[in-house]
Amino acid sequence: MTTNSHSAHPVTERPRLLLVAHGTRSSAGRRELGRVLVETRKRLDDVDCRLAWVDVQAPGPDRILADAVPTVVVPAFLARGYHVTEDVEGACDRAPGPVALAPHVGGEPEIVRALIQRLAEAGAVGAFGSDAVVLGAAGSRDESSQAETRALAAALERVLGVPVSAGFATSAAPAVADAIAAFREAGRRRVAVATHLLAPGFFADRLAAAGADVTSPPLGANPEIVDLIVRLYRENSAGLTP
């Protein structure tokens, strides 16, 4: 956790939660991220829970944080790329009030469980499930972000007991379609894509069109995702409470 305490703003109630996500032009994507916020509010009913965006739509995190209200910021990003290190961390550094920056949602145990649940919903787990899985991520030029996705693929493989490799929709190799093709060349008969995205939109559409036998839906408001956000809030709010 990093803490910014530029101001001695009095804390009179529980700190606010600000969930920061990448914007999307997809109405389905916006609705799904809205559902994540609604389900989080149900779990934290005495906390002011807000949603901000780093691209495409408003408000941005700077606008929300400008009122100097003590806030726990949770980056709703599955890998620690540019948007986390520059956009979210930068907004926290510029904030005039106390801010606790939680880790991005990333490769936590809840993410693995949510991925498996979504695969099961798509029929890709079990006796008649897939015999290979591509963990389909958006992709990033940041090598540490790519490494994080590959580490998550290895963790998923250990749980599922079938080969799992990382594939990317853009900016990194292998492309999801190439990862699927590699499994087929190795003799795998039913290849699934585990969608490593929070919401529908451009990247989810790319994964769905990559040629897998089955593609799981985005993680969205899966209970494990909501549990993770609530946990990160609670773990990082202690320093902002009186």
MIVEX-801233 format. One line per 2 residues: their letters; for each residue x, y, z of N, C-alpha, C. Coordinates in pm, 1 decimal, padded with zeros to 6 digits, m for minus. Example, Ala and Ser with C-alpha at 12.3 -4.5 7.8 and 13.67 -1.06 7.14 Angstrom:
BEGIN
as) 01319.0,m00569.0,00780.0,01230.0,m00450.0,00780.0,01320.0,m00330.0,00780.0; 01285.0,m00225.0,00708.0,01367.0,m00106.0,00714.0,01290.0,00003.0,00787.0
END
This chain:
BEGIN
mt) 00084.2,m00119.2,00000.0,00000.0,00000.0,00000.0,00087.1,00123.3,00000.0; 00054.8,00222.6,m00080.4,00118.9,00351.7,m00071.4,00017.3,00451.2,m00020.2
tn) 00061.4,00541.6,00063.1,m00030.3,00636.7,00125.0,00013.1,00777.5,00094.5; m00081.4,00862.4,00052.0,m00056.3,01002.4,00026.1,m00131.5,01081.8,00130.3
sh) m00063.0,01162.2,00209.3,m00127.0,01238.8,00315.4,m00091.3,01385.9,00301.8; m00124.1,01444.2,00185.0,m00091.1,01583.5,00161.9,m00171.2,01675.5,00253.0
sa) m00284.0,01628.2,00305.3,m00371.9,01714.6,00383.0,m00413.7,01645.3,00510.9; m00429.6,01724.2,00616.0,m00477.7,01669.2,00743.2,m00628.8,01676.7,00747.1
hp) m00692.6,01629.1,00642.9,m00838.8,01630.4,00632.5,m00897.9,01545.8,00744.4; m00989.9,01600.1,00825.1,m01046.1,01521.9,00934.5,m01128.7,01405.4,00884.0
vt) m01108.9,01290.0,00942.0,m01183.8,01170.7,00904.6,m01296.4,01151.4,01004.8; m01419.3,01161.5,00958.6,m01533.4,01150.9,01047.9,m01614.4,01024.8,01023.0
er) m01583.6,00952.6,00917.4,m01655.1,00830.2,00886.1,m01559.3,00738.3,00811.4; m01610.2,00622.4,00771.7,m01522.9,00529.4,00701.0,m01475.4,00590.7,00570.1
pr) m01350.5,00563.7,00531.3,m01299.0,00620.8,00406.6,m01382.5,00577.9,00287.1; m01385.0,00664.2,00189.5,m01453.6,00634.2,00064.2,m01376.1,00526.5,m00012.3
ll) m01446.2,00451.4,m00095.6,m01383.5,00358.2,m00189.5,m01397.6,00415.4,m00329.4; m01284.8,00425.2,m00399.8,m01287.2,00465.4,m00540.2,m01230.7,00351.0,m00623.4
lv) m01316.2,00291.9,m00702.3,m01277.2,00185.7,m00794.5,m01244.5,00252.3,m00927.7; m01122.4,00231.0,m00978.0,m01079.7,00296.2,m01102.1,m01061.8,00190.6,m01210.3
ah) m01133.2,00207.9,m01319.9,m01130.7,00110.7,m01429.7,m01095.2,00180.0,m01560.6; m01063.8,00100.2,m01661.9,m01047.1,00152.9,m01796.7,m01185.4,00176.9,m01854.6
gt) m01203.4,00288.7,m01920.9,m01332.7,00315.6,m01983.9,m01357.1,00226.1,m02103.7; m01480.3,00223.8,m02149.4,m01516.6,00142.4,m02265.6,m01630.1,00208.9,m02342.0
rs) m01628.8,00194.7,m02471.9,m01740.0,00243.6,m02553.7,m01854.3,00143.1,m02559.3; m01832.2,00024.8,m02504.8,m01934.5,m00079.9,m02505.1,m02037.7,m00052.3,m02395.9
sa) m02162.7,m00042.3,m02435.2,m02267.8,m00020.9,m02334.9,m02278.6,m00141.1,m02242.1; m02257.8,m00262.4,m02297.3,m02259.6,m00382.2,m02213.2,m02144.1,m00379.0,m02113.1
gr) m02028.6,m00331.0,m02156.9,m01914.8,m00319.6,m02067.3,m01939.9,m00220.5,m01955.5; m01999.0,m00106.1,m01989.0,m02030.0,m00006.8,m01885.6,m02131.3,m00061.6,m01786.1
re) m02231.4,m00132.9,m01836.7,m02331.0,m00191.4,m01746.2,m02267.0,m00292.9,m01651.9; m02175.9,m00375.3,m01704.2,m02114.6,m00478.3,m01620.6,m02028.0,m00416.0,m01511.9
lg) m01951.6,m00314.7,m01545.1,m01871.3,m00248.3,m01443.4,m01960.2,m00175.0,m01343.5; m02074.1,m00125.3,m01390.6,m02171.5,m00068.2,m01298.1,m02224.6,m00172.4,m01200.8
rv) m02244.6,m00294.2,m01250.0,m02289.4,m00403.3,m01163.1,m02184.2,m00435.7,m01057.2; m02056.5,m00431.1,m01096.7,m01949.6,m00453.4,m00999.5,m01960.4,m00351.0,m00886.4
lv) m01982.4,m00224.8,m00922.8,m01995.5,m00119.7,m00821.4,m02117.8,m00142.9,m00733.8; m02230.7,m00178.6,m00794.6,m02353.6,m00202.2,m00717.2,m02335.6,m00316.3,m00617.9
et) m02274.5,m00426.6,m00662.5,m02255.1,m00540.7,m00573.7,m02155.8,m00508.1,m00462.8; m02057.0,m00425.7,m00492.9,m01961.9,m00383.3,m00389.9,m02032.1,m00296.7,m00286.1
rk) m02118.4,m00206.7,m00330.3,m02193.5,m00121.3,m00236.7,m02279.2,m00205.3,m00141.9; m02333.8,m00314.4,m00192.4,m02415.0,m00400.4,m00105.5,m02331.3,m00458.0,00008.2
rl) m02205.1,m00487.7,m00020.0,m02116.1,m00545.3,00080.1,m02058.4,m00439.6,00173.5; m02048.7,m00316.3,00125.8,m01992.6,m00206.8,00204.7,m02098.3,m00097.6,00217.3
dd) m02209.0,m00132.6,00279.7,m02324.6,m00043.1,00276.7,m02306.7,00084.4,00358.0; m02201.3,00092.5,00439.5,m02174.7,00215.1,00514.4,m02057.3,00293.3,00455.2
vd) m02020.9,00260.6,00332.6,m01907.1,00324.5,00265.0,m01957.1,00391.5,00137.0; m01907.5,00511.5,00111.4,m01935.8,00581.0,m00014.1,m01848.9,00517.9,m00122.8
cr) m01910.3,00443.1,m00213.7,m01837.4,00371.6,m00318.9,m01858.3,00442.1,m00452.6; m01748.5,00475.5,m00518.1,m01753.8,00546.9,m00645.5,m01677.2,00470.4,m00752.6
la) m01699.6,00511.9,m00878.3,m01631.8,00451.9,m00992.7,m01575.3,00564.1,m01079.1; m01448.1,00551.2,m01116.4,m01384.4,00647.3,m01206.5,m01315.0,00571.5,m01318.8
wv) m01272.3,00646.6,m01421.4,m01218.8,00585.6,m01542.7,m01089.3,00655.8,m01582.2; m00999.8,00582.8,m01648.9,m00874.9,00644.4,m01692.3,m00872.3,00672.8,m01842.1
dv) m00974.6,00630.2,m01915.6,m00976.0,00651.9,m02059.5,m01119.5,00640.9,m02108.8; m01147.5,00702.6,m02221.5,m01272.6,00693.2,m02296.5,m01388.4,00770.2,m02232.1
qa) m01406.1,00758.2,m02101.3,m01521.4,00819.8,m02037.4,m01482.2,00888.8,m01907.3; m01575.5,00966.1,m01854.9,m01553.4,01044.8,m01733.9,m01651.6,00998.0,m01625.3
pg) m01621.0,01031.1,m01497.6,m01511.5,01116.6,m01450.0,m01382.0,01038.5,m01432.4; m01270.7,01110.6,m01438.4,m01141.9,01051.1,m01408.0,m01115.7,01053.4,m01258.4
pd) m01016.2,00980.8,m01211.7,m00988.4,00976.4,m01067.6,m00949.4,01111.6,m01009.4; m00880.8,01196.3,m01086.0,m00843.7,01328.9,m01034.3,m00966.6,01408.7,m00993.2
ri) m01071.6,01400.1,m01074.4,m01192.3,01476.9,m01043.9,m01257.2,01430.2,m00914.1; m01263.5,01301.0,m00892.8,m01324.3,01248.4,m00770.2,m01239.3,01283.9,m00649.0
la) m01107.7,01268.8,m00661.3,m01018.1,01289.5,m00548.5,m00997.2,01436.3,m00515.1; m01041.3,01527.8,m00601.4,m01018.2,01671.3,m00580.8,m01085.9,01726.4,m00456.4
da) m01187.8,01655.6,m00402.5,m01258.0,01707.2,m00284.9,m01186.5,01675.8,m00154.5; m01071.3,01606.5,m00160.9,m00985.8,01578.5,m00044.4,m01050.4,01487.5,00059.3
vp) m01154.9,01415.0,00020.6,m01214.9,01317.8,00111.5,m01121.3,01196.7,00123.4; m01095.1,01147.0,00244.9,m01009.4,01028.2,00259.7,m01063.1,00911.6,00176.8
tv) m00977.5,00851.9,00095.6,m01023.2,00755.7,m00004.0,m00926.4,00638.7,m00017.3; m00982.7,00517.6,m00025.1,m00907.1,00400.8,m00065.9,m00931.1,00381.1,m00215.0
vv) m00823.3,00382.2,m00292.5,m00832.9,00365.5,m00437.4,m00796.0,00221.9,m00473.0; m00886.9,00152.6,m00541.0,m00861.8,00015.4,m00586.3,m00858.4,00015.4,m00738.2
pa) m00741.3,m00007.9,m00799.4,m00734.2,m00014.1,m00945.6,m00798.1,m00143.3,m00997.5; m00902.4,m00130.1,m01075.9,m00972.1,m00247.0,m01132.0,m00904.1,m00287.9,m01262.0
fl) m00778.0,m00326.8,m01249.7,m00698.5,m00371.8,m01363.4,m00639.0,m00507.5,m01329.0; m00637.3,m00596.4,m01428.0,m00593.4,m00732.8,m01403.8,m00442.3,m00750.7,m01419.0
ar) m00373.6,m00645.7,m01462.7,m00227.5,m00647.6,m01468.6,m00178.1,m00505.9,m01442.7; m00057.5,m00495.6,m01390.2,m00005.9,m00365.5,m01348.8,00070.8,m00299.5,m01463.5
gy) m00004.0,m00251.9,m01562.2,00056.5,m00185.7,m01676.2,00052.9,m00034.1,m01661.5; 00060.1,00033.6,m01776.4,00072.4,00179.6,m01781.0,m00040.7,00250.0,m01706.5
hv) m00163.2,00203.8,m01724.1,m00275.7,00274.4,m01663.0,m00267.9,00272.7,m01510.2; m00213.2,00165.2,m01455.3,m00197.1,00159.7,m01309.3,m00080.1,00246.4,m01265.8
te) 00035.2,00227.8,m01329.7,00156.3,00295.2,m01283.3,00154.7,00445.2,m01311.4; 00090.1,00487.4,m01420.1,00089.8,00629.2,m01455.3,m00042.2,00697.9,m01419.9
dv) m00153.1,00644.1,m01469.3,m00281.1,00713.1,m01451.6,m00332.0,00705.2,m01307.7; m00340.4,00584.8,m01253.8,m00397.5,00569.9,m01119.8,m00300.2,00619.9,m01013.2
eg) m00176.0,00574.0,m01018.9,m00079.2,00617.9,m00918.5,m00055.4,00768.7,m00928.1; m00054.5,00822.6,m01049.6,m00037.7,00966.4,m01065.9,m00151.4,01044.5,m01002.9
ac) m00274.4,00998.6,m01021.7,m00388.7,01067.0,m00961.1,m00380.4,01063.4,m00808.9; m00335.2,00952.0,m00754.7,m00320.7,00942.9,m00609.3,m00212.9,01038.3,m00558.3
dr) m00103.3,01048.9,m00630.6,00004.7,01140.0,m00591.4,m00040.3,01285.7,m00595.8; m00128.4,01317.7,m00689.0,m00175.2,01455.7,m00703.6,m00289.5,01491.0,m00610.1
ap) m00349.1,01393.0,m00546.3,m00468.2,01417.4,m00465.3,m00436.9,01509.9,m00347.6; m00524.3,01606.3,m00318.3,m00500.1,01698.2,m00207.0,m00531.2,01639.8,m00069.6
gp) m00600.0,01527.5,m00065.7,m00637.4,01467.5,00061.4,m00572.1,01332.8,00082.2; m00600.1,01268.6,00196.2,m00539.4,01138.4,00226.0,m00592.0,01029.3,00132.7
va) m00499.6,00956.2,00073.5,m00534.5,00849.9,m00019.9,m00451.6,00726.3,00011.1; m00515.6,00611.0,00019.8,m00446.6,00482.7,00030.3,m00467.6,00408.5,m00099.8
la) m00357.3,00378.5,m00168.3,m00364.8,00307.6,m00295.4,m00347.2,00158.4,m00272.2; m00452.6,00082.9,m00299.0,m00447.4,m00063.3,m00286.2,m00379.4,m00123.0,m00408.4
ph) m00333.9,m00247.4,m00399.5,m00282.3,m00315.6,m00520.0,m00393.2,m00331.9,m00623.3; m00355.1,m00339.8,m00750.3,m00453.5,m00371.7,m00853.6,m00506.4,m00513.0,m00828.9
vg) m00621.5,m00542.8,m00887.2,m00686.2,m00670.2,m00853.4,m00604.4,m00790.8,m00897.1; m00534.2,m00780.9,m01011.5,m00427.1,m00873.1,m01047.7,m00448.4,m01021.2,m01026.6
ge) m00338.8,m01089.4,m00995.7,m00338.9,m01236.3,m00989.0,m00366.0,m01289.6,m00850.3; m00463.0,m01235.7,m00782.5,m00498.7,m01282.3,m00648.8,m00573.0,m01416.0,m00657.4
pe) m00578.8,m01490.9,m00545.7,m00649.8,m01620.0,m00548.0,m00794.8,m01607.9,m00594.9; m00858.8,m01495.4,m00562.3,m00997.5,m01477.4,m00605.4,m01009.1,m01475.3,m00758.2
iv) m00906.9,m01422.8,m00825.4,m00909.8,m01417.4,m00971.8,m00906.5,m01558.2,m01030.4; m00821.5,m01643.0,m00975.3,m00814.8,m01781.5,m01022.3,m00950.4,m01850.0,m01005.5
ra) m01010.0,m01833.0,m00889.0,m01141.0,m01896.1,m00864.3,m01248.4,m01840.1,m00957.9; m01245.7,m01710.6,m00982.7,m01344.4,m01650.7,m01073.1,m01326.4,m01702.5,m01215.4
li) m01202.3,m01715.8,m01260.1,m01176.0,m01768.9,m01393.4,m01230.5,m01910.9,m01407.7; m01208.7,m01992.8,m01304.4,m01256.7,m02131.4,m01309.8,m01409.2,m02135.5,m01309.9
qr) m01471.7,m02049.8,m01231.5,m01617.5,m02045.4,m01230.2,m01673.2,m02007.1,m01367.1; m01612.0,m01907.2,m01430.0,m01658.7,m01865.7,m01562.3,m01635.9,m01976.8,m01666.3
la) m01525.0,m02047.3,m01657.7,m01501.8,m02160.5,m01747.5,m01607.3,m02268.9,m01726.0; m01639.7,m02295.5,m01600.2,m01741.4,m02396.4,m01570.4,m01877.3,m02355.1,m01626.8
ea) m01911.4,m02228.0,m01614.3,m02038.1,m02178.2,m01669.2,m02044.3,m02197.6,m01820.2; m01927.6,m02190.2,m01885.0,m01922.0,m02204.8,m02031.2,m01911.4,m02350.2,m02074.9
ga) m01903.3,m02444.2,m01980.0,m01893.7,m02585.1,m02013.2,m01753.9,m02631.8,m02046.3; m01653.4,m02561.1,m01994.0,m01514.7,m02593.8,m02028.9,m01440.0,m02666.5,m01918.4
vg) m01510.6,m02706.5,m01812.6,m01447.7,m02774.8,m01699.3,m01523.3,m02903.2,m01671.9; m01451.0,m03008.6,m01636.4,m01516.1,m03134.7,m01603.0,m01483.7,m03243.4,m01703.9
af) m01554.4,m03355.3,m01691.4,m01524.3,m03472.7,m01773.2,m01536.4,m03443.8,m01922.8; m01626.7,m03356.7,m01960.5,m01646.1,m03324.2,m02101.8,m01600.5,m03182.1,m02132.6
gs) m01511.6,m03131.5,m02049.6,m01461.3,m02995.5,m02068.2,m01344.5,m02990.4,m02164.6; m01270.3,m02882.8,m02157.5,m01158.0,m02861.8,m02247.6,m01036.6,m02941.2,m02201.7
da) m00947.2,m02972.5,m02297.5,m00822.3,m03039.3,m02261.1,m00703.0,m02945.0,m02274.3; m00730.9,m02816.9,m02298.9,m00628.9,m02712.4,m02297.9,m00699.6,m02578.1,m02286.0
vv) m00633.9,m02482.7,m02223.4,m00694.0,m02351.4,m02199.4,m00594.1,m02242.8,m02235.6; m00642.1,m02141.8,m02305.2,m00564.3,m02020.2,m02328.0,m00620.1,m01911.4,m02237.7
lg) m00534.4,m01855.1,m02154.2,m00575.1,m01742.3,m02070.6,m00566.6,m01617.7,m02157.8; m00681.0,m01568.8,m02199.9,m00686.2,m01458.7,m02295.6,m00690.4,m01324.2,m02226.5
aa) m00583.4,m01246.3,m02240.4,m00572.5,m01115.0,m02177.5,m00572.2,m01005.9,m02283.4; m00593.3,m00883.5,m02240.5,m00593.5,m00772.2,m02335.1,m00457.3,m00755.0,m02399.6
gs) m00352.0,m00763.0,m02318.2,m00216.8,m00745.8,m02369.4,m00159.3,m00610.9,m02333.1; m00028.0,m00605.3,m02324.0,00043.2,m00482.5,m02286.8,00186.0,m00492.6,m02337.7
rd) 00244.7,m00377.2,m02368.6,00387.0,m00375.7,m02405.0,00476.5,m00388.1,m02282.0; 00419.4,m00369.5,m02165.3,00495.0,m00378.1,m02039.9,00529.5,m00524.5,m02011.5
es) 00658.0,m00554.4,m02005.0,00700.1,m00693.5,m01987.3,00658.5,m00749.2,m01851.5; 00656.7,m00664.4,m01747.7,00612.9,m00713.4,m01616.8,00465.1,m00748.3,m01618.2
sq) 00386.2,m00673.8,m01695.7,00244.1,m00705.3,m01710.5,00226.3,m00839.0,m01781.8; 00303.7,m00861.7,m01888.2,00297.9,m00990.0,m01958.1,00338.4,m01104.9,m01865.9
ae) 00443.7,m01082.2,m01787.1,00489.8,m01185.9,m01695.4,00383.6,m01218.3,m01591.0; 00310.0,m01117.6,m01549.1,00202.9,m01138.9,m01451.4,00093.8,m01228.6,m01509.7
tr) 00060.4,m01205.7,m01636.0,m00041.0,m01288.8,m01701.5,00007.5,m01432.4,m01715.5; 00134.2,m01449.5,m01751.5,00188.8,m01585.3,m01766.2,00194.4,m01657.2,m01631.4
al) 00225.4,m01584.6,m01524.6,00225.9,m01646.0,m01391.5,00085.1,m01690.0,m01351.9; m00013.9,m01610.0,m01387.8,m00152.5,m01647.6,m01359.2,m00192.0,m01771.0,m01439.8
aa) m00146.8,m01779.8,m01565.2,m00174.8,m01898.6,m01646.5,m00117.1,m02022.6,m01580.6; 00003.6,m02011.3,m01524.9,00065.3,m02126.1,m01456.7,m00014.7,m02165.4,m01333.3
al) m00064.5,m02065.8,m01259.9,m00146.2,m02095.1,m01141.6,m00276.7,m02163.4,m01181.4; m00336.0,m02117.9,m01291.0,m00460.1,m02178.4,m01339.4,m00435.5,m02321.5,m01384.7
er) m00322.7,m02345.7,m01447.6,m00288.4,m02481.0,m01492.1,m00277.1,m02576.9,m01374.3; m00217.2,m02530.7,m01265.5,m00202.2,m02617.4,m01147.3,m00337.0,m02658.0,m01090.3
vl) m00434.0,m02571.1,m01097.3,m00566.6,m02601.3,m01042.4,m00648.9,m02686.6,m01138.8; m00645.5,m02652.9,m01266.8,m00728.8,m02723.1,m01365.0,m00674.9,m02860.6,m01402.6
gv) m00543.2,m02876.9,m01398.3,m00483.8,m03004.2,m01435.5,m00476.5,m03028.3,m01584.7; m00493.0,m02921.7,m01664.5,m00474.1,m02929.9,m01809.9,m00378.6,m02817.6,m01849.4
pv) m00312.8,m02828.3,m01965.5,m00220.6,m02722.2,m02005.8,m00291.4,m02588.0,m02021.7; m00227.9,m02483.6,m01970.7,m00279.8,m02347.4,m01983.5,m00165.5,m02258.1,m02030.3
sa) m00190.0,m02180.7,m02134.4,m00090.1,m02083.5,m02179.6,m00154.3,m01946.7,m02189.7; m00072.1,m01844.6,m02182.5,m00121.7,m01708.2,m02195.6,m00131.1,m01670.6,m02343.1
gf) m00234.2,m01594.3,m02377.7,m00249.3,m01538.1,m02511.0,m00299.0,m01395.4,m02498.2; m00271.3,m01312.0,m02596.9,m00300.2,m01169.9,m02585.1,m00379.4,m01120.2,m02705.5
at) m00472.2,m01028.4,m02678.2,m00554.3,m00971.4,m02784.8,m00477.3,m00867.5,m02864.8; m00377.1,m00805.1,m02804.1,m00299.2,m00702.8,m02872.1,m00169.4,m00678.4,m02796.6
sa) m00073.3,m00619.4,m02863.6,00048.7,m00563.4,m02802.6,00149.7,m00664.3,m02750.3; 00119.2,m00791.3,m02748.5,00212.3,m00891.6,m02695.4,00190.2,m01023.6,m02767.8
ap) 00288.8,m01111.1,m02758.3,00281.2,m01242.5,m02822.7,00286.8,m01351.7,m02715.5; 00221.0,m01466.3,m02744.4,00149.3,m01496.9,m02868.8,00009.2,m01436.4,m02870.8
av) m00040.9,m01411.9,m02990.2,m00181.6,m01376.2,m03003.9,m00267.0,m01494.2,m02959.6; m00387.0,m01465.5,m02914.8,m00475.3,m01571.8,m02865.8,m00497.3,m01677.4,m02974.0
ad) m00520.9,m01634.7,m03097.3,m00543.0,m01731.0,m03206.5,m00420.9,m01820.2,m03227.0; m00301.0,m01763.6,m03212.6,m00178.7,m01843.4,m03228.1,m00163.2,m01943.4,m03114.1
ai) m00200.3,m01902.9,m02993.5,m00192.3,m01994.5,m02879.5,m00289.7,m02110.0,m02895.5; m00408.7,m02080.9,m02947.7,m00506.9,m02186.9,m02975.5,m00451.5,m02282.9,m03080.4
aa) m00395.5,m02226.2,m03187.1,m00341.0,m02309.1,m03295.4,m00227.9,m02398.2,m03245.7; m00144.8,m02346.1,m03155.9,m00033.9,m02425.4,m03102.1,m00085.6,m02545.6,m03024.1
fr) m00192.4,m02527.4,m02947.6,m00250.2,m02640.2,m02874.5,m00307.2,m02743.4,m02971.2; m00370.3,m02697.9,m03077.2,m00428.9,m02791.7,m03173.1,m00319.2,m02870.2,m03244.8
ea) m00210.4,m02803.7,m03278.2,m00097.9,m02872.2,m03341.9,m00036.1,m02976.1,m03248.9; m00049.9,m02952.8,m03116.9,00001.8,m03047.7,m03018.4,m00095.6,m03161.3,m02990.5
gr) m00210.2,m03163.7,m03060.0,m00304.6,m03273.6,m03047.3,m00418.2,m03249.7,m02949.7; m00430.8,m03129.5,m02898.3,m00541.4,m03099.7,m02806.9,m00670.3,m03085.1,m02887.1
rr) m00776.2,m03150.6,m02839.1,m00899.1,m03159.9,m02918.8,m01001.3,m03051.2,m02887.5; m01003.7,m03004.5,m02762.7,m01104.6,m02904.1,m02725.6,m01034.6,m02793.3,m02647.7
va) m01015.7,m02681.7,m02712.6,m00940.0,m02570.6,m02654.3,m01036.5,m02459.9,m02610.8; m01021.3,m02417.8,m02487.7,m01104.4,m02310.0,m02433.4,m01021.5,m02184.3,m02415.0
va) m01087.9,m02070.8,m02423.3,m01027.6,m01943.7,m02384.4,m01091.5,m01899.4,m02253.8; m01007.6,m01877.9,m02152.4,m01052.5,m01819.6,m02026.2,m01036.7,m01669.1,m02039.6
th) m01146.1,m01598.3,m02044.2,m01142.6,m01454.4,m02068.9,m01094.4,m01380.1,m01945.3; m00973.5,m01326.4,m01955.5,m00910.3,m01256.2,m01843.6,m00936.7,m01106.4,m01857.7
ll) m01064.5,m01073.1,m01856.6,m01110.5,m00935.1,m01868.8,m01224.2,m00914.2,m01771.0; m01243.6,m00790.5,m01730.6,m01351.3,m00763.0,m01636.2,m01486.3,m00742.6,m01703.8
ap) m01485.7,m00692.1,m01827.5,m01613.7,m00653.6,m01887.5,m01614.4,m00678.1,m02037.5; m01733.5,m00689.8,m02096.5,m01744.4,m00699.9,m02242.0,m01691.6,m00573.9,m02309.3
gf) m01656.7,m00587.8,m02437.4,m01605.9,m00474.3,m02512.6,m01514.9,m00520.8,m02624.0; m01431.4,m00430.4,m02671.1,m01344.7,m00455.4,m02786.3,m01258.5,m00579.3,m02767.1
fa) m01189.0,m00588.6,m02654.3,m01097.7,m00700.6,m02633.6,m01173.0,m00832.0,m02615.2; m01284.8,m00828.9,m02545.4,m01364.5,m00950.1,m02527.7,m01414.4,m01001.2,m02662.8
dr) m01451.4,m00909.6,m02751.1,m01496.2,m00949.1,m02884.8,m01382.0,m01016.7,m02961.8; m01261.0,m00964.6,m02945.3,m01145.4,m01025.8,m03012.3,m01121.1,m01168.0,m02961.1
la) m01131.5,m01185.9,m02831.3,m01109.7,m01319.7,m02775.5,m01215.9,m01416.2,m02826.1; m01340.4,m01370.8,m02831.3,m01449.7,m01457.8,m02875.0,m01434.8,m01499.5,m03020.4
aa) m01365.9,m01416.7,m03100.7,m01350.1,m01446.2,m03243.4,m01218.7,m01517.3,m03275.1; m01145.2,m01559.0,m03173.3,m01011.1,m01614.8,m03194.9,m01012.1,m01759.8,m03239.6
ga) m01127.6,m01827.8,m03233.4,m01136.9,m01962.9,m03287.8,m01132.6,m02075.6,m03186.9; m01152.9,m02045.6,m03058.9,m01156.5,m02151.7,m02958.5,m01287.2,m02230.2,m02969.2
dv) m01288.7,m02349.7,m02912.2,m01412.2,m02428.8,m02908.3,m01513.1,m02369.3,m02811.3; m01464.1,m02307.1,m02706.7,m01550.7,m02241.7,m02609.3,m01474.4,m02124.9,m02548.7
ts) m01544.7,m02015.3,m02525.0,m01484.5,m01896.2,m02464.4,m01568.6,m01854.3,m02345.5; m01506.6,m01840.5,m02230.8,m01580.8,m01802.6,m02111.4,m01614.9,m01654.3,m02114.8
pp) m01719.5,m01612.8,m02044.2,m01754.2,m01470.4,m02039.1,m01655.1,m01393.2,m01952.1; m01651.9,m01261.1,m01965.2,m01566.9,m01180.5,m01877.9,m01601.8,m01201.3,m01731.3
lg) m01508.2,m01166.4,m01644.2,m01524.8,m01191.8,m01501.0,m01636.0,m01108.4,m01440.1; m01646.0,m00981.9,m01476.1,m01756.0,m00897.1,m01433.9,m01783.4,m00897.8,m01285.6
an) m01911.8,m00904.5,m01251.3,m01954.3,m00898.1,m01112.0,m01958.7,m01036.2,m01047.2; m01869.1,m01123.9,m01088.4,m01856.9,m01253.1,m01020.4,m01835.7,m01229.7,m00870.9
pe) m01897.2,m01307.6,m00784.3,m01881.6,m01285.5,m00640.2,m01736.6,m01283.9,m00593.4; m01649.9,m01360.4,m00658.3,m01509.0,m01360.0,m00619.3,m01444.7,m01223.9,m00646.4
iv) m01485.6,m01157.9,m00754.7,m01432.2,m01025.5,m00785.7,m01478.1,m00925.0,m00681.1; m01604.4,m00932.2,m00645.0,m01656.2,m00841.5,m00541.9,m01587.9,m00868.9,m00408.0
dl) m01570.8,m00995.8,m00374.1,m01498.6,m01030.7,m00250.8,m01358.9,m00969.8,m00250.0; m01291.1,m00975.6,m00363.5,m01155.4,m00923.9,m00373.8,m01152.0,m00772.9,m00353.5
iv) m01243.2,m00701.9,m00417.5,m01247.2,m00556.5,m00401.6,m01274.1,m00519.3,m00256.1; m01368.4,m00588.6,m00193.7,m01399.4,m00561.0,m00053.0,m01278.4,m00589.6,00035.3
rl) m01209.5,m00699.2,00009.0,m01090.6,m00732.5,00087.9,m00982.5,m00626.3,00072.8; m00956.8,m00584.6,m00050.5,m00855.3,m00482.8,m00072.8,m00892.2,m00351.5,m00004.8
yr) m01020.8,m00317.4,m00007.0,m01064.3,m00196.9,00064.2,m01035.4,m00208.9,00213.8; m01076.2,m00318.9,00272.8,m01060.7,m00334.7,00417.2,m00913.7,m00339.6,00458.0
en) m00831.6,m00406.0,00377.6,m00689.9,m00417.4,00410.2,m00615.7,m00284.6,00399.1; m00668.3,m00192.0,00321.2,m00597.8,m00066.6,00296.6,m00664.4,00055.3,00357.6
sa) m00773.7,00035.6,00430.7,m00843.7,00148.6,00489.5,m00799.2,00181.7,00630.7; m00723.5,00091.9,00694.9,m00689.2,00112.0,00836.3,m00612.8,00242.3,00858.8
gl) m00521.7,00276.2,00768.5,m00442.0,00396.9,00787.6,m00518.0,00525.3,00767.5; m00641.2,00518.0,00718.4,m00720.3,00637.5,00694.1,m00832.0,00656.2,00796.5
tp) m00842.4,00564.2,00891.7,m00946.8,00573.8,00992.4,m00890.2,00638.3,01118.4; m00972.0,00713.1,01193.6,m00921.8,00784.1,01310.9,m00885.2,00689.2,01423.1
END
